[in-house]
Amino acid sequence: MSITGTILLITALEIAILSAVLAFFGGRGNRDRLVSISRIGVIAVFGLLSLSVILLLYAFFTHDFSLAYVASNSSRETPPLYLLTSFWAGNEGSLLLWAWLLSLCSVLILGRLRSETRHGDAEEAHAADSSGGIRHGYLPYVFTVIMAAESFFLILLSFIANPFGKNPVIPADGLGLNPVLENIGMLIHPPVIIAGYVLLTIPFAYAVAALIAQKMDRRWVLIVRRWVLVGWLFLGVGNLVGAWWAYNELGWGGYWNWDSVENAGLMPWLTATAVLHAITMQRTKGIFKAWNVLLIVLTFNLTIFGTLISRSDILDSLHTYGLSNMDSFYLTFLGIALLVPLGLLIYRRSMFQDERSNGTFLSKESSFLLANVILVISAFVVFLGTLFQWKTSFMNYSFGSVIALLIVLMGVCALINRHQNKYWAFFKKLTLALLFALIVAVILWLLDIGEFLAVGLFFICAFVMGTLLIDIFAGVKKRIRERRENPVNAIKNLIWHNRPRYGGFIVHFGIIVITIGIVGSSYFSVSEAAILSPGDSMNVDDYTLTYDNISSIDLEDRNVRTVTLLVTEDDKTVGRITPEIHDHTGFNRYTVENNINCGIVHDLYVIVSYRSTMDYIFRSDTLAFEVKINYLVTCIWIGGGILLLGALIALWPRGRDVLTV
């Protein structure tokens, strides 16, 4: 199996390099035969990598410990469901997943092209035709870039991090999966994040291809926008699932700690957000062309930088795959992926003669440009914080300040008229939104919220919600007046017939709900710690927790100790919490399975651990407890669902609907 897998990877590498070269020269010389052969090569790479994935999965599920990677990341006791997690739990498997997903995207592009060529009326088909199609357009160069990137990962897989590397001594059993990865979140988070990275490779390929072919028009945006939006969606969902996993599994009571690998998924998400806003201006106004290319190049390089962080010891992180000798390869690839497109951008600068905008300060163009600047600054803040390992408190303050400004702009932008600059109408809507936010702030103040800064941030969130509701209300009112629709149909049709715009509004609403959750959990959470023996109690806010008992059970690979805490509120029993301590014999460590009493307003979060090393060795019944009451954390997960819904609406095919901004 080791030899077969290695042959598949090396063969895929050779074909990928050949396909990249043939696609480039086929495009340069308008040679149909070369382009056709390169397309066959693209399909062949996908087939070979698919076989590699199947082979490695087969090795995991049959416990073939002759492969070092399988023996290092699984055991005979690993549950079948988590054998999937074992596949991408290490460096080699995650790289294979990346390479396979990239080959899948290239095949999807080919399939889409054939379908559009057959039917001839899809938007992307028009875009391809307007740029000369396969023979005279940028598509051959798209595959050149994709296959070049594919070749990079296949070089790593074939010679540096081969998942089919042979074990010098075949063990009777594997080491097993890291216990903290045996969580449903790890079935979702890593592949979704990697998929987001891969999807953002495709806009990069289209951007470089457009520079080489000197062909870029507004229809080019239709293809790029869709890939950016899908990649942005995957990264956003991946980051949220990762935060949920950290909150539920790691047992420290939080969801984001500005770890360098956490930041690796955030930075390209921020710049991709900037691309989505700027590319809308290119679609509707024909401006921001060079800026879009620059942002797309930056976004791709941040994805590569993120993979470098997670696979090296350059920066400290709890989430790295471990030490590797790939740093020089990644740095070289980063240099090429950054300098070559920038050189092309300068060389082809004559392409970027933007149509001049007549927009004033209170225009969509100005607000979108300012939003782009703030988003890039926020990504730069995270980059610097990651590079220089800034403290969590400083990151909270610096990044939070920039994002607060961005959220304010989000509200202001919603008030700006799409078609003409009417200052009176703008200030009228602004006054209504500020009045709504002021009422919310006063109510919170009267409820004795206490934290002045928190009330100020809630004021900003209420302001943005007010602006979104004002815009939607105006649109619904117009449909009711002009089309005689009832309110429910008016809302539904307003959103459905302008999905990109109002899908974006729903995304903004989701971001505000997430922000409310972050503010609430940051400013209002309380915490108490105590060392308890059975029968002892501790008080946290209005709750009293009594350590009732502890039970123990031995499983094949671990000892599980279940702690029972009785919870009362104002002398009334409200339930019990049962966190578990898992003593993993194979790993010589223990993990805690938290039991969180979740609610809409707050979570009762119990962290339990042994008091000392000796207590761990002798499994003492005396335990250290930290109890947190985390407010509004549920809003983060609800807001994530709203964000997902809005992105899907914006992504839904529009047919012949007209995109308006």
Long-range contacts (C-beta under 8 A, 24 or more apart in sequence): 1-55, 1-59, 1-64, 1-66, 1-67, 1-164, 2-66, 2-67, 2-164, 2-165, 2-166, 3-164, 4-55, 4-164, 5-52, 5-55, 5-56, 5-67, 5-162, 5-163, 5-164, 6-158, 6-162, 6-164, 8-48, 8-49, 8-51, 8-52, 8-55, 9-48, 9-52, 9-154, 9-157, 9-158, 9-162, 9-164, 10-158, 11-48, 12-44, 12-45, 12-48, 12-49, 12-52, 12-99, 12-154, 13-151, 13-154, 13-155, 13-157, 13-158, 15-41, 15-44, 15-45, 15-48, 16-41, 16-45, 16-147, 16-150, 16-151, 16-154, 17-147, 17-151, 19-45, 19-143, 19-147, 20-143, 20-144, 20-145, 20-147, 20-148, 20-150, 20-151, 21-144, 23-140, 23-141, 23-143, 23-144, 23-147, 24-140, 24-141, 24-144, 26-140, 27-138, 27-139, 27-140, 27-141, 27-144, 27-212, 27-213, 30-135, 30-136, 32-134, 32-135, 35-134, 35-135, 35-140, 38-140, 38-143, 38-147, 39-110, 39-143, 41-147, 42-103, 42-106, 42-107, 42-110, 42-143, 42-146, 42-147, 43-107, 43-110, 45-103, 45-106, 45-147, 45-150, 46-100, 46-103, 46-104, 46-106, 46-107, 49-96, 49-99, 49-100, 49-103, 50-100, 50-103, 52-96, 52-100, 52-163, 52-164, 53-96, 53-97, 53-100, 55-164, 56-87, 56-93, 56-96, 56-163, 56-164, 57-84, 57-87, 60-86, 60-87, 63-174, 65-167, 65-170, 65-171, 65-172, 65-173, 65-174, 66-166, 66-167, 66-170, 67-163, 67-164, 67-165, 67-166, 67-167, 68-165, 68-166, 68-167, 69-93, 69-163, 69-164, 69-165, 70-174, 71-167, 71-170, 71-171, 71-174, 71-175, 72-174, 72-175, 73-174, 73-175, 73-177, 74-174, 74-176, 74-177, 75-173, 75-174, 75-175, 75-176, 75-177, 75-557, 75-586, 76-173, 76-174, 77-176, 77-556, 77-557, 78-174, 78-176, 78-177, 78-182, 79-182, 81-187, 82-177, 82-181, 82-182, 82-186, 82-187, 84-187, 85-177, 85-181, 85-182, 85-186, 85-187, 85-190, 86-177, 88-190, 88-191, 88-194, 89-177, 89-178, 89-181, 89-186, 89-190, 90-321, 90-322, 91-161, 91-311, 91-321, 91-322, 91-324, 92-157, 92-161, 92-162, 92-163, 92-165, 93-163, 94-190, 94-194, 94-321, 95-153, 95-156, 95-157, 95-161, 95-163, 96-157, 96-163, 97-191, 97-194, 98-153, 98-194, 98-197, 98-198, 98-307, 99-150, 99-153, 99-154, 99-157, 101-194, 101-195, 101-198, 102-146, 102-149, 102-150, 102-153, 102-198, 102-201, 103-150, 105-146, 105-198, 105-199, 105-201, 105-202, 106-143, 106-146, 106-147, 106-150, 109-142, 109-143, 109-202, 113-139, 123-219, 123-222, 124-222, 124-223, 126-219, 127-219, 127-220, 127-222, 127-223, 130-217, 130-219, 131-213, 131-215, 131-217, 131-219, 131-220, 132-213, 132-215, 137-213, 137-215, 138-206, 138-209, 138-210, 138-212, 138-213, 138-215, 138-220, 139-209, 140-209, 141-205, 141-208, 141-209, 141-212, 141-213, 142-202, 142-205, 142-206, 142-209, 143-205, 144-209, 145-204, 145-205, 145-208, 145-209, 146-201, 146-202, 146-205, 149-201, 149-205, 149-337, 152-329, 152-333, 155-329, 156-326, 156-329, 160-324, 160-325, 160-326, 160-329, 161-324, 161-326, 175-586, 176-557, 176-584, 176-586, 176-587, 178-587, 179-558, 179-582, 179-584, 179-587, 179-589, 179-591, 180-249, 180-250, 180-591, 183-245, 183-248, 183-249, 185-241, 185-242, 185-244, 185-245, 185-248, 185-249, 186-245, 188-238, 188-241, 189-238, 189-241, 189-242, 189-245, 192-234, 192-237, 192-238, 192-241, 193-234, 193-235, 193-238, 193-239, 193-242, 193-265, 195-234, 195-238, 196-231, 196-232, 196-233, 196-234, 196-235, 196-236, 196-238, 196-265, 196-268, 196-269, 196-303, 197-231, 197-235, 197-268, 197-303, 197-306, 197-307, 198-231, 199-227, 199-230, 199-231, 199-234, 200-227, 200-228, 200-231, 200-232, 200-235, 200-268, 200-272, 200-299, 200-300, 200-303, 201-300, 201-303, 202-227, 202-231, 203-227, 203-228, 203-231, 203-275, 203-296, 203-299, 203-300, 204-296, 204-297, 204-299, 204-300, 204-337, 204-341, 206-296, 207-292, 207-293, 207-296, 207-297, 207-341, 208-297, 208-340, 208-341, 208-344, 210-293, 211-293, 211-341, 211-344, 211-345, 211-347, 211-348, 211-351, 212-344, 214-348, 214-351, 216-289, 216-351, 218-282, 218-283, 218-286, 221-279, 221-282, 221-283, 222-283, 224-279, 224-292, 224-296, 225-276, 225-279, 225-280, 225-283, 226-651, 228-272, 228-275, 228-276, 228-279, 228-296, 228-299, 229-276, 229-647, 229-650, 229-651, 230-651, 231-272, 232-269, 232-272, 232-273, 232-275, 232-276, 232-647, 233-644, 233-647, 233-648, 233-651, 235-265, 235-268, 235-269, 235-272, 236-269, 236-640, 236-643, 236-644, 236-647, 237-640, 237-644, 238-265, 239-265, 239-266, 239-269, 240-636, 240-637, 240-640, 240-643, 243-636, 244-637, 247-633, 248-594, 248-596, 249-594, 251-591, 251-592, 251-594, 251-607, 251-609, 252-607, 253-527, 253-605, 253-607, 253-626, 253-628, 253-630, 255-521, 255-633, 255-636, 257-392, 258-385, 258-386, 258-390, 258-392, 258-395, 258-396, 259-317, 259-318, 259-319, 260-309, 260-315, 260-316, 260-317, 260-386, 260-389, 261-306, 261-309, 261-310, 261-317, 261-318, 261-319, 261-320, 262-319, 263-382, 263-383, 263-385, 263-386, 264-302, 264-305, 264-306, 264-307, 264-309, 264-310, 264-386, 265-306, 266-382, 267-302, 267-305, 267-306, 267-379, 267-382, 267-383, 267-386, 268-299, 268-300, 268-302, 268-303, 268-306, 270-375, 270-376, 270-378, 270-379, 270-382, 271-295, 271-298, 271-299, 271-302, 271-375, 271-376, 271-379, 272-299, 273-375, 274-371, 274-372, 274-375, 274-376, 274-379, 275-299, 277-368, 277-371, 277-372, 277-375, 278-368, 278-369, 278-372, 280-368, 280-500, 280-659, 280-661, 281-364, 281-365, 281-368, 281-369, 281-661, 283-659, 284-659, 284-660, 284-661, 285-355, 285-357, 285-365, 286-354, 286-355, 287-354, 287-355, 287-357, 287-365, 288-354, 288-368, 288-369, 288-372, 289-351, 289-352, 289-354, 290-345, 290-349, 290-352, 290-354, 291-372, 293-341, 293-345, 293-352, 294-342, 294-345, 295-372, 295-376, 297-337, 297-338, 297-341, 297-342, 297-345, 298-376, 300-337, 301-334, 301-337, 301-338, 302-379, 302-383, 304-330, 304-333, 304-334, 304-337, 305-334, 308-334, 309-386, 315-386, 315-387, 315-389, 316-389, 359-421, 360-421, 362-416, 362-421, 362-423, 362-426, 363-416, 363-421, 364-413, 364-416, 364-418, 364-661, 367-409, 367-412, 367-413, 367-416, 368-413, 370-409, 371-406, 371-409, 371-410, 371-413, 374-402, 374-405, 374-406, 374-409, 375-406, 377-402, 378-402, 378-403, 378-406, 396-522, 403-515, 404-457, 404-460, 407-460, 407-461, 407-464, 407-511, 407-512, 407-515, 408-460, 408-463, 408-464, 410-464, 410-467, 410-508, 410-511, 411-460, 411-463, 411-464, 411-466, 411-467, 411-468, 412-467, 414-464, 414-467, 414-468, 414-470, 414-471, 414-505, 414-508, 415-467, 415-470, 415-471, 418-660, 418-661, 429-467, 429-470, 429-471, 432-466, 432-470, 433-463, 433-466, 433-467, 433-470, 434-463, 434-466, 436-462, 436-463, 436-465, 436-466, 436-469, 437-462, 437-463, 437-466, 449-524, 451-523, 451-524, 453-523, 454-519, 454-520, 454-522, 454-523, 454-524, 457-515, 457-519, 458-516, 458-519, 461-512, 461-515, 461-516, 461-519, 464-508, 464-512, 465-509, 465-512, 468-505, 468-508, 468-509, 471-505, 472-502, 472-505, 495-649, 497-657, 498-657, 498-659, 498-660, 499-649, 499-650, 499-652, 499-654, 499-657, 500-650, 500-654, 500-659, 501-659, 501-660, 501-661, 502-649, 503-646, 503-647, 503-648, 503-649, 503-650, 503-651, 503-652, 504-646, 504-650, 505-646, 506-642, 506-643, 506-645, 506-646, 506-649, 507-642, 507-643, 507-646, 507-647, 507-650, 508-646, 509-642, 509-646, 510-639, 510-640, 510-641, 510-642, 510-643, 510-644, 510-645, 510-646, 511-639, 511-643, 512-639, 513-635, 513-638, 513-639, 513-642, 514-635, 514-636, 514-639, 514-640, 514-643, 515-639, 516-632, 516-635, 516-639, 517-632, 517-633, 517-634, 517-635, 517-636, 517-637, 517-638, 517-639, 518-636, 519-632, 520-631, 520-632, 520-633, 520-635, 521-630, 521-631, 521-632, 521-633, 521-636, 524-631, 524-632, 525-628, 525-629, 525-630, 525-631, 526-628, 526-629, 527-626, 527-627, 527-628, 527-629, 528-626, 528-627, 529-624, 529-625, 529-626, 529-627, 530-624, 530-625, 531-611, 531-622, 531-623, 531-624, 531-625, 532-622, 532-623, 532-625, 533-621, 533-622, 534-621, 538-625, 538-627, 540-627, 540-628, 540-629, 541-629, 542-569, 542-570, 543-567, 543-568, 543-569, 543-574, 543-604, 543-627, 543-629, 544-568, 544-569, 545-577, 545-606, 545-625, 545-627, 547-623, 547-625, 548-576, 550-621, 550-623, 552-619, 557-584, 557-585, 557-586, 558-582, 558-583, 558-584, 558-585, 559-583, 559-585, 559-619, 561-619, 563-608, 563-623, 565-606, 565-625, 567-597, 567-604, 577-604, 577-606, 579-606, 579-607, 579-608, 581-608, 581-609, 581-610, 583-616, 583-619, 590-616, 598-633, 598-634, 599-634, 600-634, 601-631, 601-632, 602-629, 602-630, 602-631, 602-632, 602-633, 603-628, 603-629, 603-630, 603-633, 603-634, 604-628, 604-629, 605-629, 605-630
